[in-house]
C-alpha cells in the first residue's frame, strides 16, 4: 500500500528537506503573503524553502532550486488577501511543483518524487524499464477503455440529460458534442480509471504538524471503507463518476469557446458549434455548460474539490490569455510553451485526478493525492505535445481539424521551437507569429530540414509519459493502475 510513514519520520523530513514551510503540498498561503505581490511572495517563498532545505539539519537529499511562479494573470495582492483566510487554499500551479523539462534542458526533479524516495526504503518504480512506445509490451496490460466500458456506457445519455435546457436551441448546441462524434471519452476514462486505482489504496493521512498548514490534512470526503470489490455503485463511485461528467462539460465548453476565438470551421470531423448556429449561441452554450458544471460540482459536497476544480476553470482562461498576449521574446522559450500547454490542457486533467483522490477519502497533502495530480500533469503535457506533433505529421481527414492549425493561429509548438534552436533565421518568424507572407512556408522548410527537431519533440512527449507512469508507480498494484499506464502509451503513439 502507498502510505505515509509515522509522524516522527515526517517531522524529521520536514526539518531536513522542507524547513518550516512545506512545499511538497501544492498549496502555500500565509497571512503576511497577503501584503506582498504574488510574484514577490513566490520568490521569497522559494528562497526560504531552498535555504531551509540546505541548512544541513538532519539527513535528507539536497533539494534543487525552486522555480518562481510566472502566472499569465496576476491578481492584485489586495484582492487575493480579501478572498483568503488561514484555512483556504492557495494553489501553486503544477508546473512549479513537478518537473516540466528534462534535466538535459534545465529541468529539475520534482520535490514530490524526492520526498517519496526519501520516505520509502525501497522506492522502486514498478514501471521502470517499460518502453511506452513498444505496443507489444504495453498491450500486455489491461485495455483502458474496455476496463471502464460498462461505467461509461450510460455516460452520453445521462450527460445529455444533465445539460438539457428549456431553450431548444441552447439545449441542442450544448448537447452537440455529447450526442455526435463523442470519441472514446478520454477525460472521463481517466477519471474512472483513477477512481478504481484510488479504491485500491489505503487512507492513511499523516498526523498534523506545525510544518504544514492545517488544510493539507483535510479535504478528503468522509467515506465508508471502499475497496476494489465494493467500489462500484458506492457513494464514492457515484461522486467520482459525476466528476467525470463535470470534467467533460468543462472540456467541451472550452472547445466551443476556443472555436469561436480561433474562428475554426470544424471540430472532431464536423462543423464547429458556431458554424451550425452563430457566435452568440456558441458562446452562450459554452457558458451554459460551465454553469451546469459548477452546479454539479457544488453537489459533490467537498469544498476542497470545488476550489481545485474552480482553479482548473481559471487555468483554461489563463492559457487563452497567455496564448494571445505572450511577449514576442517568450514565444521562443520551451518553458513558456509548456506552461501554456499546462494551462490549456494538463491543468484540467491533473486537478481532476487529485480531486478523484479527495473524493475517495484522501487528504490533500497525502502521497496518493499528490501522485494522482503528478500523473495527470505529465499525461496532459504528453498528450498536448503529441497533439502538436500530429499537427505537422497528420492529415486533416484523420485529425478532425485542419492540419497546421497552430501555425495559422501564430502559435509555435515543440517541433518549431526545437527547429528555431537549430536555425536562428527561424526565430524572427516565431516572434512575429508568422504574420508576414511566406512565413509559414519558410518555417516548414526549416522544420523539415532539421534532422533533430521532430525527434526532440517526440522525446519530450516520451519524457512526460515516462514521468506520468513513474508517478503511477507510487500507487498500489491494480488493474486500473496498469490500464492508466497503457493509456499513457496510447497518448504518445496515437496517430490522431
N, C-alpha and C positions, 0 to 999 in steps of 0.2 A: 504494500500500500504506500501511497505517497503521503507522508506525514511530516509535521514539524517535530523537531527534537524538543527536549524539555526546556523549561524557561531559563535554567542556568546557562545552557549552551547558547540559547538565543540571546541572552543578555551579553554574554562574552562576545558574541559575534557582532552585536550592535556596537559595543565599545571599540572593537578592533577594526571593523570594516566600515561602519556607518557613522559612528560617533553619536552625538546627541540628537541628530535629525535624520531619520531613516529615509533613504531614497529607494530602497528595494520596492516599496509600495509606490505606485504611480501618482499618489496624491500627496501634496505637501502644502500646508497653509498655517500661518501663524498670524496673530493679531498685528504684530509690528510690520508684517509684509504689506498690510493694507495701506501703510503710509508711504510706501515706495512704489515706483512704477513697476509694472510686471517684469520688464526686462532687467531692471536693477535688482529686484528681488531674486530673480532666477540666477543671475550672475553671482550674487552674494551667497545664495543657497549652495551653488555648485562649489564655490571656493571653500565654504565651511565644511562641506562634505569631504572634499579632497584633503583638506588639512587634517580633519579628524581621522580619515581613513588611513593616513600615512604617519600618524603620530607615534607609531611604534608600540602602543599599548596592546597587551595580549598578543595572541598569534592570529594571523589572518593573511590572506593573499593581498598583495598590493593592488589597489584599485586604479583603473585608468582615469584620466581626466574626464570630467563630466561635461557634456555639451551644453551650451546655453540654448534656451528656447528662443526661436525667432518666429513668432506667430504672424500670419498674414493680416490678422485683425487684432489690434491691440485695444482692449477695453481699458478705459481710464482707471487708475488705481482707486479713485473715489467711488466709481461705480462698482468696482469689484468688492470694495470694503462694505458697501451698503448691502450687497447680496450674500454676504457670508457671515457665518457665526463660527464659534470654535468647533462645532460638530459637523459643519457642512463640508463637502468635498471640493477640492480644487484640483482638477485633473491636470496632470502634466502629459503632453502629447506622447504617444507611444514611441515616436522616433527619438525622444530624449531618454527613453528607458531601455530600448532594445537596440541591437546592432543594425545600423542602416546601411553600412558599406562594409565590404570585406577588409580585412586588415591590410591587404596589399594596396588598398585605395584609401587608407587613412581611417578606417573604421576601428572601433574598439569593442571588445566583448561586452555583452550586457551585464549589468550588475546582478540581474536575477540569475543568470547562468553561473556567475562566480559564486553567488550566495548559495545556490543549490549544491555546487561542488564542495563548498566549504562545510555545509551542514551534513553531508552524507559521506559515509566512509567509502562507499563504492558507487559513485555516481555514473556507472556505466550506461551509455546510451544504447538501448536495445536496437536502435536502427543504425548504429554505427556501421559503416561499410555498405549500406544499402544504396544501390545505384538507382535513383529515381527515374532515370531515362531508360532503364532496362525493363521493358514491358514484360518480358518472360519472368523476371524476378518479382516485379510488383504484382503481376497477375496471380501470384500465389496467395495474395491477401484477399480478404472479403471484398466483394464488389460494392462500393459505397452506395450507389443508387438503389441497388437491389435490397440492401440491408434495411433501408427505411422506406421501401416501396409501399408497404401497407399503411404506414403512418402518413405518407404524403398523398395517398390515393384520393382521400376526400378534400385535399387541400384547395383545389381550384373552386369546387362548389362552395365550400364554407367561406373562402375569402371573397368570392363574388357576392355572397350574402352580406358579408361584413361591410362592403363598400357600396351597397345599394343606397340610392338616394331617391327622394320624392321627385327630383327633377330628372326627367328621362334622358336628356342629352348629357347631363353631367354624369349620370349613372353609366351610360354607355361608354363615355370617354374614360371614366375611371376604371371600368372593367376591361378595357381594350386588351391589355397585356395578360390579364388573368384568364381570358377565355380563348385566346388565339396565340399560337406560336409561343407557348409558355416554356418550351425547352425542358431542361432537366431540373429546374428549380435549384440552382446551385447553392444559394444562400440558405434557404430553408433546409436543404440537405445537410449542410454544415451544422446548423443548429440542432437538428435531430440527432446526428451522429455524435456531436459533442455532448448532448444530453445523455445519451446512452453511455458514453465514456465516463462522464462525471458520476453516473449512477454506480459505477464500479469502484469509486473512491471512498475513502473513509473521512468523515468530517471530524477533523482534529485540529481546531484552531489553537494557536499558541496563547499562553496566558498573557494578558496585557502588561506592558512595561512602560516605563516613563520615556522610552526611546521612540515610541510610535504614538501618533495621535489616536485617541480612543476609537474613532470610527473605523480604523484599519481592522479592528477586531469585530466589527459589526457588518451589517449589510446583507448577510445571508438570511434567506427566508427561514422562518421556523417551520420545519418539516418533520413528518414522521420518518422513521428509518426507511430508506429507499435502497433497494438492491437491484441488480440487473433483472432478477426474476419477477419483482413486483413493480418495476418502474412504469411499464406501460399501463395506461389508464389510471395512474395515480394522479393526485392533485399536482404534484411536482411536474409530472409529464405534461399535464394539461397546460400549465403556465408556460412551460418551455416551448410547447408546440405553438401556443399563442404568440410567443416571442418570435418564432419563425415567420408567422404571418405578418407581424409588425415590421420585421426587417424587410420582407419582400415589398410591403407597401411603401416603406421609405425609399427603397431602391427604385421601384417603378416611378414614384413621384419625381425622384431626381432625374431619371431618364427623360420623362416628359418635359421637365423644365429645361434640361440640357438641350434637348432637340429644338426648343423654341429659341434659346440663346444662340445656338450654333446654326440655326436655320437649316437643320438636317431634313432631308427628303424622306429617308427611310429609317427604320429601326427594326431589327430582328427579321429582316427579309420582307417587311410590309411597310405600308405608309406610316409615317410618324403621326401621332395624335393631332398635332396642329395642322397637318395637311388634310386630315379627314374632316376636321371641324373648323377651328380657327385658333389663332394665337390666344385669344381671350379665354376660350373654352378650355384649351390645353392648360393654361396657367391655373385656371380655377380647378380643373380636375386634379392637377398636381397638389394644389393647396388642400383640396378636399381629402385626398389620400393621406396627407401629412396630419390633417386634423383628426381623421379617423384613427390613424396610428397612435396619435397622442392620447386619445380617449382609451383605446385598448391598453396602452402602456400603463396608464394610471390604474387600470383594473387589475394589473398584476400585483398590486398592493405591496410593492417593495420600493421604498423611496430611493434607495441606492441605485437600483436598476433604472429608475426614472431619470435620475441625474446622469447616469452613464450614457444612456441612450439619447437623452436630450443633447449631450455633448457630441454624440455622433451626428445629429442633425446640424449642429453648429459647424462641425468639421466639413460637412458637404458644402456649405455656403463658403466657408473659408477657402476651400480648394478652388471653387469657382472664381472667387476674388483673386486668389493667387495666380490662377491661370490667366486672368485678364490683365492684372496690374503689376506683375513682377518686373523689377527694373531690368533693362537690357543686359547688364553685366551678369546678373544672376541666372539668366537663361542658359549660360554656358556651364553652370555648376550641376554636377550629377546629384549632389545632395538636395538642391532646390527641386529638381525633377522628382526625386524620390519623396520629398516632403509633400509635394503637390499630389503625388500618387497616393500617399498615405491619406491625405485629407479626402480625396475624391473616391477612393476605392477601399483601402485597407481599414480605415477607421471604423466603418460600419461593421465589417466582419470581425475585427478584433474586439470591439466593445460588445458585440452580440455574444461572442464566445465567453467573455468574462461574465456577462450577465447570466448566461446559462449556469455557470458555476454558482453564482449567488442565489439563483432560483432553486438550485439543488441543495442549498443549505450552507455553502461555504462562505466564510467571511471574506471581506475584501482583500485583506493582506495575506491570505493563505497561499501556499505554494500552488495548490490546484487552480485557483482563480488566476494567478499570475501566469502559470503555464498555459492556460487556455487563451489568455489575451496575447501572449507572445506567439503562440501558434497562429492565431488569426492575423496578427500583424505581418508576419513573414509570408503566410499564404496569400494575403491580399496583395502584397507587393509583387510576389512571384506572378500572380495572376495578371496584374497590370503590365508588368514588363513583358510577359509573353504576349499579351494583347497588342502591345506596341510593336513587338517584333512582327507579329502577323499583319500589322498594318502595311508592312513593306513586302512581306512574302506571300500573303494570302490574296485571294481574289474576291471581288465584291459579292459574287453569287454564293460563295461559301461563308464569308464573314457575316452576311446580313446587313452590311453597311458599306458605303463606298470605300475602296482602298485609298490609302494616302489621306484619309480624313483628317489626321492630326496636322499634317503639313498645310492642308487647306485652311486650318484654323490658326496657322502661325506657330504651332507647337513643335518643340524639339524633344524627342524622346531618346531613350538609351542608345539605340543604334546611331542616330545622328550625332549625339554628344560624343560618343567614342570616336566617330569619324572626324569630328571637329578637333579632337585632341591630336589626331594624326595629321590633319591638313588645316593649317592656320587660315587659309583663304576661305574656309567654310564658316569661320566664326562670325564675320560681319553679317552673313546671311541669316545666321541664327539670331543674332542680336536685333536685327530689323524684322524678324518674324516672317522672312521670305516674302516681303511685300513687293519687291521690285520684280518686274517682268523677267522671267527666266530663272529666278532664284530657286524655285523648287526643282527644276530640271538640273541645275548645277549641283544642288545638294545631293540629288540622287546619283549623279555621276561620281561625286566624291565618295558617297557611301559604298557604292558597288565597286569602286576602285580599291577601296580598303580591303586588306586581307584579314584584318583583325576585328573591325568594328562590330559586325554581326555576331561573331563568336564571343566577343566580350559581353555583349548584351545577353546572349544565351547563358553565359557563365554567371552573370549577375542574377538572372532568374533562378538558376540552379542553386546558387548560394543561398538565396532566401528560402527556396524549397527545402534545402538541407537543414537550415535553421528552424524551419517550421516543424519538421519531424523530430529534430533534437528536443524541442520543447514538448512535443507529444510524448517523448520517451520518459518524461517525469510523471506521467500518469500510469496507473497500473495496467497490466496487460488485459485487453478485452478485444472482442471482435470489432467494436466501434472504433477503438483507437487505431487498430490496424487498417480499418477501412478509410479513416481520415488520412493515414499515410499514403494509401493508394490513391486517394483523391488528390493529394498533393502532387503525385506523379502525373495524374491526368492533366493537371493545371499546366505543367511545363512541357507536356508532349502533345497537347491538343493542336489541331490544325484550324480550329475555328472558335 
